[in-house]
């Protein structure tokens, strides 16, 4: 099996198509009577993954590019409004396919996870803040890594050390990282049932006796650096190199998959654009794992 974007797209299409045949309830809801879509759901997800992988932040430009260069893969391509509407309705399917791909990799069973959150900026001008449909969800927050304030959301990610996304959440910029993590694990209760005895590595913001006790009750052991005034914690020499793992995963989303240039203007639009990028990274790791590549998180073979 070769390692390029066309091969990845074909593998994702076939896998998604087979999954929908086996579990048709995963498909987005449609009226029982109507015109059957000419672009299948499997083609839609493949198209969405390729858009994120190739760095097209504009849907209109992406569809023009696809009409010029990808007719051999997609005989029918919708207009931009139809593509946008289909994609937003397919958010649930995006999540299910992403989880299916992740659980099909050899690193899904890893017993060490890293957790962190990263800003997802949604606007810079005061007029945008006042008029945006995201107002009330998006809010002002502070990014300590870049020493700047921003208006938008936070993407909370739990990943393996190889960069495979395990679970995620989008919240307001001021949401407590600890509460969000507990909510993530509580909402996805089957996740810890499949991964008992996990070790979770986080930064200094994941602190608190009650918080650690709640994680311990779910058989999760938390490793983090000591805060000022605390005694040295177990595993301290490992934190510096392992902290770079989650930072590099965030940089993959922002530098290669243009996370902060998502151009979403509504809650549904932002959600599906973030999920496109998570699908793209998961699909790349899944395919690299299947083709026995040395670096699973590498996107070099696919982003051009």
N, C-alpha and C positions, 0 to 999 in steps of 0.2 A: 504494500500500500504506500503510495507516495504521500508526501507531507506538504500540501499546498492548499490554497483557499478553495479551489474547485473541488478537491477531494474532501475537504472538511464540509463544504456545503452539501455535497452529495450524501456523505455519511449522516449529517444531521437531518437532511430531508427524509432519507429512508428510515432512520430511527424514529423520527417524529410520526411519519406516516404509519409505520407498524404499531407504534404506541396508541395512536388514535383508532386504529382498527381493532386493537385489543381492548381499549378502554374508551369507547365513543362518548361516554359521559364527560370526558375532559374537554371536549370541543366547546367553543363559545355557543351560547344559546342563539337559536335562529327561529323565526316564525315557521310553523309546520307547513305552511303553504307559501311559496314564493319562488323567485328565480335562484337556482343553485349558483353559488359563487364560482367564477371562472378561475380565481386564484385560490388554491386549496389552503387549508390552515397550515399544513406542513410547509408549503411554499412560502407562506407569509412569514413564518418564524425563521426560515432559512434566509429570506430576504432581509429581515430585521437584524439577524446576526451579522450578515455581510455588511450592512450599512454601518453598524457600530465598529466592526473590525477595520473597515476601510476609512473610517474617520469622516464620514459625511454627516455633519450636524444638521443640514437642511434636507428635509424630506423631498422637496421639489427637485433640488440638485441631484439627490441620490437617484430618484426615479428617472431623470433625464440620462444620467450615467448608465443606469441599468438598461434602458431602452437601446442605448448605443452599443453596449458591450456585453450584456448578459442575456440576450434573447435565446441563446442556446440552452440556458438553464430555466428561464421563465418565459414561456411563449406568450403569456398574457400578463400585462402589468397595469394596475389600476391608476387612476388619477390621484393626485396627492390627497384631496379630501377623503376619498374612499379608503386609501391606504392608512391614513391617520385614524379614521373611525374603526376600521377593522383591527388595527393594532391595539387601540385602547380597549376594545372589547375582549381581546385575547390575552389580557394581563394574567388571568388565572392560568391559562395554558402555558404562558411563558414560565411562570413559577414552577408548574408541574414538570415541564420538560427539563428545566434547569436542575431540579432535584433528581430527576431520573438519570440524567447524564452524570451528575456528581456521584450518585450512589453506585454507578456502574464502573467507577474507577478503582484502581488498586489502593489509592490513598484515602478513600472514604472511611476506612476502618482505622485510620491513625488515631492514637490515643492522646495526642497533644494538639490543642487548638490555641490560636491567638485571637484576641478580641480588641477592637478599637473602633473609634468613630472618626469620620472625616467630614469637613464641610462640603455641602453642595450648594453653591451660591446660586441664587435665583433672580437677582436684580441688584443694580448699583445706584440708580437715580432715585431721588425722593419721590418723583412722580410715579415710578414703577411700584414702589412700596405702597403708595396710597391707592393705586388703581388696580393692582394685580389681583387676579382671582385666587392667588395663593395666600393673600392676607388672612391672618387668623391661624394659619398653619405655619407658614414661613415666618421667621422672626429674626431679630438681631441677635447675633451670638459672637463669641470671641474664639479665634483660632490661636492657641498658644504656640503651635508649631511654627506659624508664620507671623506671629505677633500682630494680628490684624483683626478688626471687626468685620463682619459680613452679614448680609441679610439673606436668609435662606433656610436650608434644612441640614440635617446631619444624617449621613449614611452610617449605620452601625453594622459592622461586619464581624462574623465569626468564621475563621478560615483555618485550614490545616497549615502546617509549616511549608508545604509546597505551593500555597496560594489558592487552594481550592475553596471557593465559598461554600460554607456549610449552611448558614442561615443569615438573614439580614433584616433590617428594619429601617424605614425612613421616618424621622421625627422632626419636630421643631428644633431650632438651633440650641435652645436652652434646656432640652430634655436631659434628665439625669441619666448618665451612662449606666449606672448600676441598676436602676429601676427598669431601663429598657432591656438590659440583658436578662434580668429575671423574667420580664414579660415575654421575651423571645422564647426562653426555655419552657415557660409555662404554656405558651400557646402551641408550641411544637412539642408536645409531650412525648410523642413517639421517638423523637430524636435521641433523647438520653436513654430511652429504653433499648435502642439499638447500639448505644455507645456508653455502657456503664463504666464508671471509674475514670472519667475523662480528667485530664490535667489542662487547665485553662491559664494562659499567660496574658496578663494585662498590664497597663501602666498604673501610675500612682493614683489615678482617679477611681480605680476599682478598690475602694477601701471600706472598712467598717466591719465591726464584729458581727452585727446582725446580718449584714449582707453575706459575709463569708459563711456564717452559720446556715443561711438559707441555701447557699450553693452546696455546702457539705451534705445537707439533707437530701440533695439530688445526686449524691455521689460524685460531685465535681470538686476537685482540689484546685484552689486558686493560688497561683504564683505571681507575685508582683514585687516591684522594688519597695524598699522601706521608705516611708514618708519621714519628713523632718521630725526628729524627736523619738522616732521608733527604733527599737533594736533591729539589728540586721536580720533579714528574713532568709529562709532556706532558698537555695538556688540563685543567690545574688550574682555570682560570677557569670551566669548564663544569660542574664537579662539583656545586657547591652547588644550582643550579636542577634539574639532572638527578637528584640524590639525592632531591629532593622528589617526583619521579615515583614511585619505588618506595614511598616512605612513604605517598603518597596512595593507591596501589594497595592496600597493606596496610590502610589506613583504610577503604577501600571494603569489603574482606572483613570487617572487624571492626565498623565502624559501621553499614553498610547490610545486610550479609549475615550478621551475628551469628556470625562464625567462632568466637569464644570461648564462645558459648552453644550449642555443638553437641549437648550432652547425651549424647554417646557414652560407653558404659561398657565396651565390649570393643574389641579392635583392629579387627575388621571393622566395628563400628558407627561408630567414629571415622573410619576411612578413607572410608566411603561418605558420611558427612555432610560431610566436607571436600570430597569430590569433587562433591557436590550444589552446593556454593557456587561451585566452579570452573566447573562446567557453567553455572550461572546467569549468571556474569559473562561467560563466553565467548559464550553464546547472545545476551546483550544486545549485546555488541560486534558480533557477526556480523549481527544484525538491524539495528542502527544503521548499520553499514557498507552493508548492502543498501538501506536507505531513505535513504542519503546524509545522515545527521545530522552536524552539525558536531562534536559531542563524542561520540566513540565509546564512552567508558566511562560515560556517563550512564545511571543506572538510574531516573531520575525518572519516565519514562513507564510504568514497569512495576511499581513497588513499592507500589502502592495500588489 
